[in-house]
């Protein structure tokens, strides 16, 4: 396929809203007269020199429609270059957007949206009028959404993000602007997608894509097995479509924050993460228990004070040396909690979050929490911010091997007495403490990302400091249940398991993701902009900014537990 890239900057958002209810007007729809009326929201989500990305949401205020065409004109010579969710044509200054095959039905009060990339010279004013099926939408323009509302709403805007109707079945349009993250999966390579013999081809894998907030193409979640029958060898966690938040959030755009870095920051500040490490958590109706602070293995007994829906994507690779030094990882976070008093608390936050200090890590559960920080080397990016409020990244290192040899014990909540450490206890705990403040906002999130069966540990005596846990099963160390399984397979086959063998139990599939401590206190605007690290809160977009949403109300701090799942499936293997 031909890959095309263009550079963008998130500079400005321009919104014009036109409202009208035309009594007695008529348009011809499905051979009968219909009462007409419409509402249109035109939003420029990103703009750069010579180009822009826009989203148009149209609401039908009249009788139901079986098809629709929206028209408008540009006053400054703008041109539409690429569109999605509608067929857009242009003749001079006149633009016409016709529904796609899957969104032509538009009931009374229903809203649909489409997006496009465009070009401009000189200036880029928004259209001042629209017409739906020939009926003008000529009401009073609405407020600019970047201005603080007089009374902050408690629910986010309902504009549906652009969708990819060909998800999993076709490559992007040949002229589509692609992200760096997507480019990485279009050619076989270790950082993107490197299929083995018998696994799905690079092209099949590249069919799983979505449009990001900037209108570019990004890789997104896919199943472990394509409908054709081939497997991909890795997994990305939960299917986002199972989330109650999916209808308003859509597919996660893997690598979006890295793209913002690429377009707006110097080379030394770039961070591009491998594809297989993107993991999705989708949880509906998770109960929040009064008094729970997350310190106990099991949730305490007590009254339910809220129920939460969670849809997040976090990058956590436990197969490579990346996390030995690199402490910033992408989090695409969406959470909505309904308290027992009826108040709804919601946050949509996308950022590179720091997990502890840059340039190293701390020892994991084995040989014991609280060990001395281990400095490994310079991080990527070189200017990665550190975070010191949490425990950071806890990764297994040779101290655990020594603890196993010495027969040291630890507390396991599943057993009444302390039990000896084993190779099967070599796990990863990643903590963070996110705080976003400014413009009347105070947002707090303290998540935990726990991987029970990573495929690697830190060993400075090995190339790239990279030790393989399954190799320790074939030593005199106490192995535990995972090593028992590996040794059983070896007895049957006569061969030791390689670290990336699909039969190895060490492949990073058993995970516990906890959103953890969560609170939103917001007396200002619900839409704000931050840099890629969640800093420099602003009510207006700026170069390199990311749009964030926080509900306009006050919440008490709560602890959301998430879930523990094993995502192992046929064909899945490390790296994963």
Secondary structure as the mmCIF struct_conf table of DSSP 4:
data_model
#
loop_
_struct_conf.conf_type_id
_struct_conf.id
_struct_conf.beg_label_comp_id
_struct_conf.beg_label_asym_id
_struct_conf.beg_label_seq_id
_struct_conf.end_label_comp_id
_struct_conf.end_label_asym_id
_struct_conf.end_label_seq_id
STRN STRN1 UNK A 4 UNK A 4
STRN STRN2 UNK A 10 UNK A 10
STRN STRN3 UNK A 14 UNK A 29
TURN_TY1_P TURN_TY1_P1 UNK A 30 UNK A 31
STRN STRN4 UNK A 32 UNK A 48
TURN_TY1_P TURN_TY1_P2 UNK A 49 UNK A 50
STRN STRN5 UNK A 51 UNK A 60
BEND BEND1 UNK A 62 UNK A 63
STRN STRN6 UNK A 65 UNK A 65
BEND BEND2 UNK A 66 UNK A 67
STRN STRN7 UNK A 69 UNK A 73
BEND BEND3 UNK A 75 UNK A 76
STRN STRN8 UNK A 79 UNK A 84
BEND BEND4 UNK A 85 UNK A 85
STRN STRN9 UNK A 86 UNK A 91
TURN_TY1_P TURN_TY1_P3 UNK A 92 UNK A 93
STRN STRN10 UNK A 94 UNK A 99
TURN_TY1_P TURN_TY1_P4 UNK A 101 UNK A 102
BEND BEND5 UNK A 103 UNK A 103
STRN STRN11 UNK A 106 UNK A 106
TURN_TY1_P TURN_TY1_P5 UNK A 108 UNK A 109
STRN STRN12 UNK A 111 UNK A 119
BEND BEND6 UNK A 121 UNK A 122
HELX_LH_PP_P HELX_LH_PP_P1 UNK A 125 UNK A 127
BEND BEND7 UNK A 128 UNK A 128
STRN STRN13 UNK A 130 UNK A 132
TURN_TY1_P TURN_TY1_P6 UNK A 133 UNK A 134
STRN STRN14 UNK A 135 UNK A 137
TURN_TY1_P TURN_TY1_P7 UNK A 145 UNK A 146
BEND BEND8 UNK A 147 UNK A 147
HELX_LH_PP_P HELX_LH_PP_P2 UNK A 148 UNK A 149
BEND BEND9 UNK A 150 UNK A 151
BEND BEND10 UNK A 154 UNK A 155
HELX_LH_PP_P HELX_LH_PP_P3 UNK A 159 UNK A 162
TURN_TY1_P TURN_TY1_P8 UNK A 165 UNK A 169
BEND BEND11 UNK A 170 UNK A 170
HELX_LH_PP_P HELX_LH_PP_P4 UNK A 171 UNK A 173
TURN_TY1_P TURN_TY1_P9 UNK A 174 UNK A 175
STRN STRN15 UNK A 177 UNK A 178
HELX_RH_AL_P HELX_RH_AL_P1 UNK A 180 UNK A 184
TURN_TY1_P TURN_TY1_P10 UNK A 185 UNK A 185
BEND BEND12 UNK A 186 UNK A 187
STRN STRN16 UNK A 188 UNK A 188
BEND BEND13 UNK A 190 UNK A 192
STRN STRN17 UNK A 193 UNK A 193
HELX_LH_PP_P HELX_LH_PP_P5 UNK A 195 UNK A 196
TURN_TY1_P TURN_TY1_P11 UNK A 197 UNK A 198
BEND BEND14 UNK A 199 UNK A 199
HELX_LH_PP_P HELX_LH_PP_P6 UNK A 200 UNK A 201
HELX_RH_AL_P HELX_RH_AL_P2 UNK A 202 UNK A 206
TURN_TY1_P TURN_TY1_P12 UNK A 207 UNK A 207
STRN STRN18 UNK A 209 UNK A 211
TURN_TY1_P TURN_TY1_P13 UNK A 213 UNK A 214
BEND BEND15 UNK A 215 UNK A 215
STRN STRN19 UNK A 217 UNK A 219
BEND BEND16 UNK A 224 UNK A 224
STRN STRN20 UNK A 225 UNK A 225
TURN_TY1_P TURN_TY1_P14 UNK A 227 UNK A 228
BEND BEND17 UNK A 229 UNK A 229
STRN STRN21 UNK A 231 UNK A 231
BEND BEND18 UNK A 233 UNK A 233
STRN STRN22 UNK A 237 UNK A 237
BEND BEND19 UNK A 238 UNK A 238
HELX_RH_3T_P HELX_RH_3T_P1 UNK A 240 UNK A 242
BEND BEND20 UNK A 243 UNK A 243
TURN_TY1_P TURN_TY1_P15 UNK A 244 UNK A 245
HELX_RH_AL_P HELX_RH_AL_P3 UNK A 246 UNK A 249
BEND BEND21 UNK A 251 UNK A 251
TURN_TY1_P TURN_TY1_P16 UNK A 254 UNK A 255
HELX_RH_AL_P HELX_RH_AL_P4 UNK A 256 UNK A 264
BEND BEND22 UNK A 265 UNK A 265
HELX_RH_3T_P HELX_RH_3T_P2 UNK A 267 UNK A 269
HELX_RH_3T_P HELX_RH_3T_P3 UNK A 275 UNK A 277
STRN STRN23 UNK A 278 UNK A 289
TURN_TY1_P TURN_TY1_P17 UNK A 290 UNK A 291
BEND BEND23 UNK A 294 UNK A 294
BEND BEND24 UNK A 296 UNK A 298
HELX_LH_PP_P HELX_LH_PP_P7 UNK A 299 UNK A 300
BEND BEND25 UNK A 301 UNK A 302
STRN STRN24 UNK A 304 UNK A 315
BEND BEND26 UNK A 319 UNK A 321
HELX_RH_AL_P HELX_RH_AL_P5 UNK A 322 UNK A 325
STRN STRN25 UNK A 328 UNK A 339
TURN_TY1_P TURN_TY1_P18 UNK A 340 UNK A 341
BEND BEND27 UNK A 342 UNK A 342
STRN STRN26 UNK A 344 UNK A 354
BEND BEND28 UNK A 356 UNK A 356
TURN_TY1_P TURN_TY1_P19 UNK A 358 UNK A 359
STRN STRN27 UNK A 360 UNK A 363
STRN STRN28 UNK A 364 UNK A 364
TURN_TY1_P TURN_TY1_P20 UNK A 365 UNK A 366
STRN STRN29 UNK A 367 UNK A 367
TURN_TY1_P TURN_TY1_P21 UNK A 369 UNK A 370
HELX_LH_PP_P HELX_LH_PP_P8 UNK A 371 UNK A 373
STRN STRN30 UNK A 374 UNK A 375
BEND BEND29 UNK A 377 UNK A 377
BEND BEND30 UNK A 380 UNK A 381
TURN_TY1_P TURN_TY1_P22 UNK A 382 UNK A 383
HELX_LH_PP_P HELX_LH_PP_P9 UNK A 384 UNK A 386
BEND BEND31 UNK A 389 UNK A 390
STRN STRN31 UNK A 393 UNK A 395
HELX_RH_AL_P HELX_RH_AL_P6 UNK A 398 UNK A 405
TURN_TY1_P TURN_TY1_P23 UNK A 406 UNK A 407
STRN STRN32 UNK A 409 UNK A 410
TURN_TY1_P TURN_TY1_P24 UNK A 413 UNK A 414
BEND BEND32 UNK A 415 UNK A 417
STRN STRN33 UNK A 419 UNK A 420
HELX_RH_3T_P HELX_RH_3T_P4 UNK A 423 UNK A 425
STRN STRN34 UNK A 428 UNK A 431
STRN STRN35 UNK A 434 UNK A 438
TURN_TY1_P TURN_TY1_P25 UNK A 439 UNK A 440
STRN STRN36 UNK A 441 UNK A 451
BEND BEND33 UNK A 452 UNK A 453
BEND BEND34 UNK A 455 UNK A 455
STRN STRN37 UNK A 456 UNK A 458
TURN_TY1_P TURN_TY1_P26 UNK A 460 UNK A 461
BEND BEND35 UNK A 462 UNK A 462
HELX_RH_3T_P HELX_RH_3T_P5 UNK A 463 UNK A 465
STRN STRN38 UNK A 466 UNK A 468
HELX_RH_AL_P HELX_RH_AL_P7 UNK A 469 UNK A 472
TURN_TY1_P TURN_TY1_P27 UNK A 473 UNK A 474
BEND BEND36 UNK A 475 UNK A 477
HELX_RH_AL_P HELX_RH_AL_P8 UNK A 480 UNK A 493
BEND BEND37 UNK A 494 UNK A 495
HELX_LH_PP_P HELX_LH_PP_P10 UNK A 496 UNK A 498
TURN_TY1_P TURN_TY1_P28 UNK A 499 UNK A 500
TURN_TY1_P TURN_TY1_P29 UNK A 502 UNK A 503
BEND BEND38 UNK A 505 UNK A 505
BEND BEND39 UNK A 507 UNK A 508
STRN STRN39 UNK A 510 UNK A 522
BEND BEND40 UNK A 523 UNK A 524
BEND BEND41 UNK A 526 UNK A 526
STRN STRN40 UNK A 527 UNK A 530
TURN_TY1_P TURN_TY1_P30 UNK A 532 UNK A 533
BEND BEND42 UNK A 534 UNK A 534
BEND BEND43 UNK A 536 UNK A 536
STRN STRN41 UNK A 538 UNK A 538
BEND BEND44 UNK A 539 UNK A 540
TURN_TY1_P TURN_TY1_P31 UNK A 543 UNK A 544
STRN STRN42 UNK A 546 UNK A 550
BEND BEND45 UNK A 552 UNK A 553
STRN STRN43 UNK A 554 UNK A 554
STRN STRN44 UNK A 558 UNK A 560
STRN STRN45 UNK A 563 UNK A 566
TURN_TY1_P TURN_TY1_P32 UNK A 570 UNK A 571
BEND BEND46 UNK A 574 UNK A 574
#
